Amino acid sequence: MENKDYKDCLDSMYGLRRFGIKLGLSTIKNVLSALGNPQNNYSCIHVAGTNGKGSVASALAAILQEAGYKTGLFTSPHLVTFNERIQVNHHLISNKNVVESYNAVNNVHRGSREPTFFEFSTAMALYEFSKEKVDWAVIETGMGGRLDATNIIKPAITIITNISIEHKAYLGNTIEQIAGEKGGIIKKRTPVITGAKQKNAINVLKNIAAKKNAPFYLLGESFKTRKNKNGTFTYHGMEKVWPDMRTGMSGVHQIENAALVLAASEILGEKIDLPVEQIRSGLFKNRWPGRLEIVSTSPCIILDGAHNLDAARTLSKFLSKEFYGRKITIIAGMLDDKPYPAMLKSILSVCSRAIFTKPVIDRALEPEALYEASKGIVKNIKIMPDIKSAIDYAVKTASKDEVICITGSLYVVGEAKAIFSNLTFQHI
């Protein structure tokens, strides 16, 4: 009976997607107020940005857990199952608790309109963390920040990983506009940490922080890292220097993400017990699925949800460096709101062949569009109707030392991950 109830809950929630994306805080305020404002029962860290949000949020949750704090983690989207979005001490919420949280949110008065899928999920997570009596919750924004449903919390620290052009229909057409939206999570007298690189984005964030008397910490200015020859790096912080740090995730860009995590840990350590050994251990133990994740070694198969231009460029650099001299096949599917010609130009520059397909989502681009954009970049192109057939074909035709990279969208990666794990993919 539980499974049926669980499925019914998810069906109802996925049905909310017909309302689309509605940015604003009035509906989530109504829901949480009716629930007794559960988000006020624990301490929070708020994470926004274009790329790296999940990696940073997960690492901070791992560090807090390692230091003995019961820790909630709310992220999106999920790769295989909805339960991934809401975790306590890195354990996915149970089906039973999904039902309980769903019912709690569903039974309260919500005001003039139905909540969107993301608003409903956010309310469930904040309710669940209170019910589980967490000490800390690390909350990742869904889109932007200022009007994102998660911006109802009162965080101890705000983190904005980086900024690039994305979701122009909702966040604006310029770096300044998008920085303003993401900077909307900055709160009065609350430390803000950022890895933003563009001068105009930094200026926007600095100005928001100054108006709110929020201490501002910038990567490369307030704190830095230095890579060591043995694969570790040294963190040079505001007051602390921590040698022999190591991230458990692949790619040099993860050192930048780790720097933000360590800056947050340094600030947190002024108020709570957070020993450096637990920080070091939590950072190294952290894993975040679908980001340069190796799911097979023979042949070598990598999953990476590079779903925007910056992430595509990062993936291209990683593949060219780590697999220099080896043949690389890309299996890619993308969504229709992405700058796919530029993304393909970057990724395909290091590949010998491409297999195009599409995930099961209404916003997926037809593979033929990817084919047309790629004809002048790579000669060997194949179109396959779905993720499974694309993987089967790639593996069947791969040479012994060939590398297969599945990418272009977290939805593509999610379906692939379900296939490799023999799990049922929850279509979203």
C-alpha positions in Angstrom: 0.0 0.0 0.0 2.9 2.4 0.8 4.2 2.1 -2.8 0.9 3.0 -4.3 0.6 6.0 -1.9 4.1 7.0 -2.8 3.4 6.8 -6.6 0.2 8.7 -6.2 2.0 11.5 -4.3 4.6 11.7 -7.1 2.0 11.6 -9.8 0.2 14.5 -8.2 3.5 16.5 -7.7 4.7 15.9 -11.3 1.2 17.0 -12.4 2.0 20.4 -10.9 4.6 20.9 -13.6 1.7 22.0 -15.9 1.8 25.3 -13.9 5.4 25.8 -15.1 7.9 28.0 -13.3 6.5 30.9 -11.3 9.1 32.9 -9.4 7.8 34.6 -6.3 7.6 34.0 -2.5 4.0 34.6 -1.5 2.8 31.0 -2.1 5.7 29.4 -0.3 5.3 31.9 2.6 1.6 30.8 2.9 2.4 27.1 2.8 5.2 27.4 5.4 3.3 29.7 7.7 0.4 27.2 7.7 3.0 24.5 8.6 4.3 26.5 11.5 7.4 27.9 9.7 9.5 24.7 10.1 12.4 26.4 8.4 13.1 28.4 11.5 13.8 25.3 13.6 17.3 24.7 12.4 20.4 26.6 11.1 20.7 26.9 7.3 23.3 27.5 4.6 22.0 28.9 1.3 23.8 28.1 -2.0 23.1 29.7 -5.4 25.1 30.0 -8.6 25.3 28.8 -12.2 27.5 25.7 -11.8 28.8 23.8 -8.8 25.9 24.4 -6.5 25.2 20.7 -5.8 28.9 19.9 -5.3 29.3 22.7 -2.8 26.1 22.0 -1.0 26.8 18.3 -0.7 30.4 18.9 0.5 29.2 21.3 3.2 26.6 18.8 4.3 29.3 16.0 4.4 31.6 18.2 6.6 28.8 19.1 9.0 27.8 15.5 9.3 31.4 14.4 9.8 31.6 16.9 12.7 28.7 15.3 14.4 25.8 17.5 13.3 22.6 16.0 12.0 22.4 17.6 8.6 19.7 18.0 5.9 20.5 18.6 2.2 18.0 19.9 -0.4 19.1 19.9 -4.0 17.6 19.7 -7.5 17.0 18.3 -10.0 17.1 14.6 -9.1 18.9 12.2 -11.5 16.9 8.9 -11.0 14.5 9.2 -8.1 12.7 12.2 -6.4 14.0 11.0 -3.0 17.5 12.3 -4.0 16.3 15.9 -3.5 15.7 15.6 0.2 18.5 13.9 2.3 19.3 13.7 6.0 22.9 12.7 6.8 23.3 11.8 3.2 20.4 9.2 3.4 17.7 9.8 0.9 14.2 10.5 2.3 12.2 7.2 2.6 9.1 6.6 0.5 7.1 6.6 3.7 8.5 10.0 4.6 7.8 11.3 1.1 4.2 10.4 1.7 4.1 12.0 5.1 5.7 15.3 4.0 3.5 15.4 0.9 0.4 15.0 2.9 1.5 17.7 5.4 2.0 20.2 2.6 -1.0 19.1 0.7 -3.3 19.5 3.6 -2.6 23.2 4.4 -4.2 26.3 2.9 -2.0 27.7 0.2 -3.6 30.9 -0.9 -4.7 32.1 -4.3 -2.9 29.5 -6.5 -1.5 26.0 -6.5 2.2 25.7 -5.7 4.5 24.7 -8.5 6.4 21.4 -8.4 9.5 23.2 -7.0 7.6 25.2 -4.4 5.9 22.0 -3.2 9.2 20.1 -3.1 10.9 23.0 -1.2 8.1 23.0 1.4 8.3 19.2 1.8 12.1 19.4 2.4 11.9 22.2 5.0 9.1 20.4 6.8 11.0 17.1 6.7 14.2 18.7 8.1 12.2 20.0 11.1 10.4 16.7 11.6 13.8 15.0 11.6 15.2 17.6 14.0 18.3 18.4 12.0 20.9 20.8 13.4 21.8 22.2 10.0 20.3 22.2 6.5 22.1 23.1 3.3 19.7 24.4 0.8 20.4 24.8 -2.9 18.4 27.3 -5.0 16.3 26.0 -7.9 16.7 29.0 -10.2 18.2 32.4 -9.7 17.8 33.4 -6.0 15.8 36.5 -5.3 12.4 35.1 -6.1 13.4 31.4 -5.7 11.1 29.4 -3.4 14.2 28.6 -1.2 14.7 32.3 -0.4 12.3 32.0 2.5 15.1 30.8 4.8 17.3 32.9 7.1 20.8 31.4 6.5 23.9 31.7 8.6 26.0 31.9 5.5 25.2 32.6 1.8 27.3 31.1 -1.0 27.1 32.2 -4.7 29.3 29.8 -6.6 29.7 31.5 -10.0 27.7 33.3 -12.6 27.1 32.9 -16.3 24.3 33.5 -18.7 21.4 31.1 -18.1 17.6 31.1 -18.0 17.4 34.4 -19.7 13.6 34.3 -19.9 13.5 34.4 -16.1 16.8 35.9 -14.8 17.7 38.6 -17.4 19.9 38.9 -20.5 23.1 40.3 -19.0 25.6 39.1 -16.4 24.7 42.1 -14.2 21.0 41.2 -14.3 21.6 37.6 -13.5 24.1 38.5 -10.7 21.4 40.8 -9.3 18.9 37.8 -9.2 21.4 35.4 -7.6 22.5 38.2 -5.2 19.0 38.4 -4.0 19.7 35.6 -1.5 22.2 37.9 0.4 20.8 38.8 3.8 21.5 41.5 6.3 24.7 41.0 8.2 25.0 37.5 6.8 28.5 36.5 5.4 28.4 36.0 1.6 31.1 33.9 -0.2 31.4 33.8 -3.9 33.5 32.4 -6.7 32.2 34.9 -9.3 34.9 35.9 -11.8 33.5 38.7 -14.0 34.2 42.2 -12.7 30.7 43.4 -13.4 29.1 40.4 -11.6 31.5 40.9 -8.6 30.6 44.6 -8.5 26.8 43.8 -8.4 27.3 41.3 -5.6 29.6 43.6 -3.6 27.1 46.5 -3.8 24.2 44.3 -2.6 26.4 43.0 0.3 27.4 46.6 1.2 23.8 47.7 1.3 23.0 44.9 3.7 26.1 45.2 5.8 26.9 41.6 4.8 30.6 40.6 5.1 31.8 39.8 1.5 34.4 37.1 0.8 35.7 36.7 -2.8 37.7 33.7 -4.1 41.1 34.8 -5.2 40.9 37.9 -3.1 39.7 37.0 0.5 40.8 33.4 0.2 42.8 31.3 -2.2 44.1 27.7 -2.9 47.5 26.5 -4.1 47.8 23.1 -5.8 50.5 20.8 -4.5 52.4 18.2 -6.5 50.9 15.2 -4.6 47.3 15.9 -5.7 46.4 17.8 -2.6 46.0 21.6 -2.3 46.6 24.2 0.5 43.7 26.5 1.5 44.8 30.0 2.4 41.9 31.6 4.1 41.0 34.8 5.9 42.7 33.6 9.1 43.5 29.9 8.6 45.9 28.0 6.4 45.0 24.4 5.9 47.4 22.1 4.0 46.9 18.7 2.6 43.3 19.3 1.5 41.8 16.9 -1.1 38.5 16.8 -2.9 37.0 13.4 -3.6 35.7 14.6 -7.0 37.3 14.7 -10.4 38.3 17.8 -12.3 40.4 20.8 -11.4 37.3 23.0 -11.2 36.4 21.0 -8.1 39.3 22.7 -6.2 37.5 26.1 -6.8 34.3 24.6 -5.4 36.2 23.2 -2.5 37.7 26.6 -1.8 34.2 28.0 -1.3 33.3 25.1 1.0 36.4 25.7 3.1 35.8 29.4 3.3 32.3 28.6 4.6 33.8 26.1 7.0 36.3 28.7 8.3 33.5 31.2 9.0 31.3 28.5 10.6 34.2 27.4 12.8 34.1 30.8 14.5 30.6 29.9 15.9 30.4 26.1 16.1 32.8 23.3 16.8 34.2 22.3 13.4 37.7 20.7 13.7 39.9 20.9 10.7 40.3 17.1 10.6 36.6 16.7 10.2 36.6 19.4 7.5 39.4 17.6 5.7 37.7 14.2 6.0 34.2 15.4 5.0 35.6 17.2 1.9 37.4 14.1 0.7 34.5 11.7 1.4 32.0 13.9 -0.5 30.7 12.5 -3.8 28.1 14.1 -6.1 26.6 11.8 -8.8 26.5 12.7 -12.5 29.5 15.0 -12.4 32.5 13.4 -14.1 31.2 10.1 -12.6 32.9 6.9 -13.9 30.3 4.2 -14.1 32.3 1.6 -16.1 36.0 1.0 -16.6 35.9 -1.5 -19.5 35.0 0.4 -21.6 35.6 3.7 -19.7 32.2 5.4 -19.4 31.8 8.8 -17.8 28.6 10.6 -16.9 28.7 14.4 -16.8 25.6 16.6 -16.8 27.3 19.5 -18.6 24.0 21.4 -19.2 25.3 24.9 -20.1 28.2 26.5 -22.0 30.5 27.0 -19.0 30.0 23.3 -17.9 30.6 22.1 -21.5 33.9 24.0 -21.7 35.0 22.5 -18.3 34.1 19.0 -19.6 36.1 19.6 -22.8 39.2 20.6 -20.9 38.9 17.6 -18.6 38.5 15.1 -21.4 41.4 16.6 -23.4 43.7 16.5 -20.4 42.8 13.2 -18.8 42.4 11.2 -22.0 44.9 12.7 -24.3 45.6 10.5 -27.2 42.6 8.2 -26.7 39.5 8.1 -28.9 36.5 9.8 -27.3 32.8 9.2 -28.1 30.2 11.6 -26.9 26.6 10.5 -26.3 24.6 13.7 -26.0 21.1 15.0 -25.7 20.2 18.5 -24.8 17.2 20.7 -23.9 15.7 23.3 -26.2 16.6 26.3 -24.0 20.3 25.7 -24.1 23.0 27.3 -26.5 23.5 23.9 -28.0 25.6 25.0 -31.1 28.3 26.6 -28.8 28.1 23.7 -26.3 28.6 21.1 -29.1 31.5 23.1 -30.6 33.3 23.0 -27.3 32.6 19.3 -26.4 33.0 17.9 -29.9 36.4 19.5 -30.4 38.0 16.7 -28.4 35.9 13.8 -29.8 36.2 11.4 -32.7 32.5 10.6 -33.0 29.1 11.6 -31.7 25.9 9.8 -30.9 22.9 12.0 -30.5 19.7 11.1 -28.7 17.0 12.6 -26.5 15.9 12.3 -22.9 12.3 11.6 -22.0 11.2 15.2 -21.3 9.1 17.6 -23.3 11.8 20.2 -23.5 14.3 17.8 -25.2 15.8 18.9 -28.6 15.3 16.5 -31.5 18.6 14.7 -32.2 18.4 16.0 -35.8 19.0 19.6 -34.5 22.1 18.5 -32.8 23.2 16.7 -36.0 22.8 19.8 -38.1 24.8 21.9 -35.6 27.6 19.3 -35.6 28.2 18.4 -39.3 31.2 20.7 -39.7 32.8 19.7 -36.4 32.9 15.9 -36.4 32.4 13.5 -39.3 31.3 10.3 -37.5 27.7 11.1 -36.3 24.9 8.6 -35.4 21.4 9.3 -34.3 19.7 6.9 -31.9 16.1 7.2 -30.6 16.6 6.9 -26.9 19.4 6.8 -24.2 19.5 3.0 -23.9 19.9 2.3 -27.6 22.6 5.0 -27.8 24.5 3.4 -24.9 24.1 -0.1 -26.4 25.4 1.0 -29.8 28.3 3.0 -28.3 29.5 0.0 -26.2 29.0 -2.5 -29.0 31.1 -0.4 -31.5 33.7 1.0 -29.1 37.4 0.1 -29.4 39.2 -1.4 -26.4 40.7 1.9 -25.0 37.9 4.2 -26.2 36.3 6.6 -23.8 32.5 7.1 -23.8 31.1 10.3 -22.3 27.4 10.7 -21.7 26.5 14.4 -21.4 24.5 17.4 -22.5 21.8 17.4 -19.8 21.2 16.1 -16.3 18.1 14.4 -17.7 20.2 12.4 -20.1 22.6 11.6 -17.2 19.7 10.6 -15.0 18.3 8.1 -17.5 21.8 6.7 -18.1 22.5 6.4 -14.4 19.2 4.5 -14.0 20.2 2.1 -16.8 23.6 1.4 -15.3 22.1 0.9 -11.8 19.2 -1.2 -13.0 16.8 1.2 -11.4 13.5 2.6 -12.6 13.9 6.2 -13.8 11.2 8.6 -12.6 10.3 10.7 -15.6 10.2 14.4 -14.6 
